[in-house]
């Protein structure tokens, strides 16, 4: 195996995401022209080359990591894993003086501590280099250079090159945060689930650190998270030619819109939260595209150009007490009733609170915000909007 085979030969590419976001990741891939072979709860698999991995790292919004398979084998214990890893020609993939990190998903009865599998792969790589050059690469947890990912389930093991490095879920602009910030990849999925057309007004009440408004601005501009990232793990693969990467980056930059023919509104009643949002928008380069205001969402004056209202209100014990939240969700429902012709979307982490909106959602999409099980509720708002049936109250 050498760099030419990685570039020219199609291999399995596994793109991982957060639980519940697989459908949105698949939607992105299809829109980019890829054929998906398998979709699971936390990822999508397809066939492609290293250049495809470069493309995916640059363009995907809901992905967490892009993995390129380099070896699949039957492995029953740690010793067999070591042998499989040792036989991989790592000298064709990385420098002997390089740096390697290993991450994994392990579900094997012989492993008392799953971290031992990572150690055995590191040992195999180091021993191979020592046998060839009497040198060994450094190793550690930084995920900034060569990154290896192991998927080991029962007796099936797949060793991947992680072409992303640090998670793609962090889009690089959020230097200032509020309590319980929304993960960027989830924010993109929420906007996709809202069915906002990227051509009409986008309203983000209770905007917090501004993630939804910033991601909406990027989507409308044609900016992808990877365009603003300084480093990817694929850049550390031995023999990597940056020409394709630079070509793709130039093409993406050429398609970016600097102005938008509609408004993006972001507001929060908390001045400190709004300050965070404005600073993050500056870092993302979209502060001129978003109208920020410090106001209660109930006081927002909606423009005539109707679009989507997307909310991530507080929920559960983490940010408030139930009686206060019942009032809040009732007020959200009342606000939506004043917005006929708009799309309303709410990320909810508490089923008991959902009913207090007192509107029937057109769609419920399950997802996770960190470890919190959530639902994205999408409402099609009509004159005198549809209420929940009595049996749902």
N, C-alpha and C positions, 0 to 999 in steps of 0.2 A: 504494500500500500504506500503511495506517495501522494504529493500534493496534486499531481496531474489527475490521478484517479478520483480524488475528492472533488475536483472541479468538473470533471467530464462525466463521471459515472453517477447515475442516480442511486441514491440510498434512501433508507427510511429517515424522514425528518419528523420528530415529535415536537409539537409546539404545546407547551403547558400554559395553563391559566388558572385562575381561582375557581373553586367549586361553583358550578352553576353558570359560569360564563362561557362554557364551551359552544353554545349555540351562536353567540355573538362572534366568537373567534372564527367559527366555521363560516359565518356570514361574511366576515372580512376577507377570508381566504378565497371564497368563491368570487367575490367582487374583484379580487386581484387576479383572477384567472386560474387559480389552482384547483385541482381535483382532490378532494379529501377522501382518503381510504377508510379511515376509522375515526369515529368521534366518541370520546368517553366523557365522564363527568368533569374531568379536569384537563382535558386537552384534545388535540386533533392530530392525526398522523397523515402524512402524505409522502410522495416520493419526490426527491429532488437532489440537487448538488450543493456544493459549498456556495456557489454564486446565488442559488435560491435562498440559502440561509442569510446571506448578506442582504438580499432584497427584503426578506421577511423581518429581519431585525430593524431595518430602516422604516418599514411601512406600517407594521402592526400596532394597534392601539390597545388591544385587550390582552395581549400575550404577556407571559412572565419570562419564559425562556425558550430558545430555539435550539433543539438538540439534534445533532447529526450522528446517526448510528455508525460505529466503526467495527463492532464485533457483537455477534449473537451466539450464545453457546448454552449448552446444558451444564449447569453448575449445581452441585449438591452440598458443598461445604467450602470453607474459607481457603483450604489448600488448593482445591480445584479452581477457585476464583483467581488465586494468585497465578497459577499456571496459565490460565487463559489470558490474563492481563500481561504476563511476562512475554508471551508470544507475539503480542502486537508490536509492530515496528515503530516504536515511539520516536526513534531517531529520525524518522521521516516526517514527523509531525511537530516536533519541538526541539529546541536547542538543549544540549547537555548542560549548559549553564543557566537554563531557564528556571521558571517557577511554576509549580503546579498546585492546583487546589482540587479536591475531590468532594463531591456531594452525592447523596444517594437516597433512593427509596428501597428499603430492604424488608422483605417479609419471608423469612426462611427460618425454620424451626431450629437449625443448628447454631444460629447466631444469638448469643445471650445479650450482646451489646452490638447494635447495628453499626456503631461507629467503627467497629473492628474491621468491617468490610472496606471502609474507606482507607484504613491503615494498610490493609493487605494490597490494595491497588497501588498506593503510594510506594510500598515496599517493592512491588513488582517493577514499577517504572524505574525506581532508583537502582535496583539490582541489575536491570538490563543495561542501563547506561554505564554502571560500574564495570560490567563485563566487557563492554565494547570500548570504552574510552577512559576507564578509571576515573570517571567524574560522575557526579549525580546532581540533578536539579534540586533546588530548594523547594520546600513545600510549606503550605499554610492555609489559612482560611480566608484570604483576602478576595479571591475570585476576580482578580484583576489581570491575570496573565492566562496561561493554559488552564482550562477548566474541564475536568472530566466528571461525567455524571453516570452513576450506576443505577440501573433499574433491575432489581433482583426479586422476583416473585416465585416462591417455591423453588423449582429447579431451572427456571428460565432466567438467564441473565443477559442484559443488553448493556454494552458499554458505549457511551456516547461522548462525543466532543460537545461540550456546551459552548455554542458559538456566541452566546450573549454575554456571559459574565454576570455582573450584578443585575438583579432582576429588572426586566423591562417594565415592570409595573410602576416604577418610579420614573416620572417623566422629566425630572431635573429642575423644575422651576420652583418647587415648593420649599423655599428656605424658611418661611414663616408659617406656623401652624396654629390652629385653634384646638380646643378640646375635641377628641374623637374625629380627627380628620378623615376625609373620604379618600380611599385609595384611588389613584388616578385611573388605573385600568377599569375599575368598577364604575367610575364616573363616566367613562366612555361607553360602557355597556348600558348604563342607565339612559344616556342620551340616545343611543341606538334603539333601546326598547321603547322610548317615548314616541318614536317614529317622526321626530322633528326632521323637516326637509332640508335644513341648512340654507334655506332661502328666505326665511321669515323670522319674525321677532323671537328671540329666546330670552326668557325671564327666569332668573335664579334668585328667588326670595330666600332669606335666611342663608346667605351665600357662604358664611363661615370664611374659610381661607381662600375661597374663590375657585375651587377646583372645577365645578361644573361649568361656570361661565368661561373659564380659560380654555377648557377642553372644547367647548362649543365654538369658541373663536378659532381655535386651531383647525377644527373640522371644517368650518366654513371657509377658512383661508386656503386649506389644502396643506397645512403644516402637519407633519407626522412627528411623533415623539423622538424617533431615531435621528431625525435631522439635527437635533440639538444635543445629541449625546457625544461626549468626548472620546469614549473608548468602548470597544467591543472585544470580546474574547477572540473572535475570528481573526482579528488583526495580529494575534500572537502565534497563529499557526505557521509553522515553518514553510517558507516558500510562498506565502500569501502575497499576491500582487494587488496593490491598492488601486490599480487602474479601473477595475469594474466598480469598486466602491465609490470612487470619485465621480465616475460617469453617472451612476445612479443618483448620487447626491446633487450633482449639477442639474439633472433632469427634474428632480423634486423641487429644488429651489426656483427653477424657471416657471413652475406652475403655481407658485404662491400668490395669492391675491393680497394686496396691501391695504385695500379698502373694502368695505362691505356695504351693500345697498339696503341694509336693515339694521335694527338696533339690537344689541345684547345688553340687557339690564341686570345688574347684580346689586342686591341690597341686603343690609343687615341692621338690626336695631342696636347691635353692640359695636361701638366705635373702634374698639381694639381689634375685633374680628375684621372689620372693614379695612382697617389699616393693613392687616396681614394680607388680605385679598388684593389690595392695590399694589403692595410691594411684590407679591407673587406674579401679578399680571405684568408688572414692569420687567421682571426677570424673563418671563415668557415672551415678551415683546408685543403684548396685545393690549396694553393699558389704554391706547387710543381707540380701541374697538369696543370697549366696554364702558357703559355709563354706570358708575358706582353712586350709590346714595345711602345715607344713614337714615333708615326709616323702618317702621313696622310694616310687615308685608301687607297688612290690612289696608294701609294707606296708599299702596302703589296705584298709580293711574296707568292703566294699560293703554298702549298705543292702538291706533286703528288697524295697523298691519298685524293681523292675528297670527300667532304661531304656537309656541309651546311654553308652558310654565312648569318648570322642573324643580322639585323640592327635595331636600334631605333634612327633614325636621328632626329634633331630638326624639329619642325613644328609649324606653326601658329605664332601668335603675341608674344607668351610667350618667345621664345628664339631667334628670329631673324626676319629680314625684308624679305619680299617676294622676291625681286630681288636676294638677296644673296641665298635664299633657292631654287629658280628656278635653279640657277647654281649648287648648291649642288646636287639636285635630278637628274639633267642631268648627273652629274659626277658619281652618283650611277649607273645609267643605263649603262654608258660607262664601269664602273668597272665590272658590271655583264657580259657584252659582252666579257670580257676577261677571263671568267670563265666557258667555256663549260663543261658540265657534272656535274656541281655543282647544288645544290638547293640554290636559293636566297630568302630571306624573309625580308620584310620591314614593320615595324609598322608605319603607316601614319595617321596623324591627320588632313590632309587637302586634300580633293579631288582634288583641283586645282593643287596641287603639284604632285599628283600621275602620271598625264599624262606626266610629264617631265622626268620620268624614261624611257619612250618611249619603253617599253616592255609590252607585254600582260600578265597579271598574269594568272597562271593556276587556282588560287583560291583566292577569297576575303572573309575574315572572319570578320564580324563586332564585335567590342568590345569597351570597355571604358577604358581609362587611367585616373583614377579619374573621373572628370566630362566631360572630353574631348571625344567626339565620334570619334572612330578610326576604321581603317581597317588593318587587317594583310594581306599583299599581298605576295603570294607565287609564285615564278617564277621557272619554270623548264628550266634551261639554256642549250641551244644547240649551236652548231657552227652557228655563225651569227644569234643569238637568234631572236625569233619571235617578230616582231614589232607590235605595236598597229595598228589596222585597221584605215584607214583614218578618218572614221566617229567618232572614239573615241578620236581623237586628239583635 
